[in-house]
Amino acid sequence: MLTLTGTMRAGVQVGGGVNRKTGEVIPVRSVLQVEGLDHRGLVQLFTLTVPDLAEFAGQEGKTITVPVRPWSAGGTVSLAYEGRK
């Protein structure tokens, strides 16, 4: 398993509602933003969808470690939350 270690910047719920054009229901998602370093040592903000924000409550501004898995849609490698086992 890979882990992402960085400073937690935000943990919020986004989405919800209905798409006006299609009528599709947009589900609410819990999103975590972690500030880390890229391969060059420059600051990068990683946005991860997580199952529950309760685990990260009160962690804003602190260093956290999050289990992740890499994925790619034919270009840049991105990270996704990977539940702890």
C-alpha positions in Angstrom: 0.0 0.0 0.0 1.2 3.5 -0.7 0.7 6.4 1.7 0.5 10.1 1.2 1.9 12.2 4.0 1.3 15.9 4.0 -0.5 18.8 5.7 -4.2 18.6 5.8 -5.7 21.8 4.4 -9.4 21.1 4.3 -12.0 18.4 4.8 -15.4 19.3 3.4 -18.5 17.8 1.8 -19.2 18.8 -1.8 -21.9 18.2 -4.4 -25.4 17.3 -3.7 -28.5 18.5 -5.6 -29.8 17.9 -9.0 -28.3 18.6 -12.4 -30.7 21.1 -14.0 -30.1 19.9 -17.6 -30.2 16.1 -17.1 -32.2 15.8 -13.8 -29.4 13.5 -12.5 -29.0 13.5 -8.8 -25.5 14.6 -7.7 -24.5 12.7 -4.6 -22.7 14.4 -1.6 -19.0 13.5 -1.4 -16.6 13.9 1.5 -13.4 15.5 0.1 -10.0 15.8 1.8 -7.3 18.2 0.6 -3.7 17.4 1.5 -0.7 19.6 0.7 2.3 17.6 -0.2 5.4 17.7 -2.4 5.7 16.6 -5.9 8.8 14.8 -7.4 10.6 18.2 -7.8 10.0 19.2 -4.2 7.4 21.8 -5.1 4.1 22.1 -3.1 1.2 20.3 -4.7 -2.4 20.0 -3.4 -3.9 16.6 -3.6 -7.8 16.3 -3.5 -9.0 12.9 -2.3 -12.6 11.6 -2.0 -12.9 9.7 1.3 -15.7 7.6 2.8 -16.0 9.5 6.0 -14.5 12.8 7.3 -14.9 11.9 11.0 -11.5 10.1 10.9 -9.9 13.5 9.9 -11.9 15.8 12.2 -9.7 18.4 13.9 -6.7 17.6 11.8 -6.6 20.8 9.7 -3.0 22.2 9.6 -1.5 19.0 11.0 0.6 16.4 9.2 -1.5 13.3 8.3 -0.8 10.1 6.5 -3.5 8.7 4.2 -3.5 5.3 2.4 -3.8 5.9 -1.3 -3.7 4.0 -4.6 -2.4 5.4 -7.9 -4.5 5.6 -11.0 -4.2 7.1 -14.5 -6.6 7.8 -17.3 -3.8 7.7 -19.9 -1.9 10.7 -18.7 -0.9 12.1 -15.3 -0.9 9.6 -12.4 -3.4 10.6 -9.8 -4.1 9.3 -6.2 -7.3 7.9 -4.8 -8.1 7.1 -1.1 -7.5 3.5 -0.3 -9.3 2.3 2.9 -7.1 1.0 5.7 -7.1 -2.8 6.1 
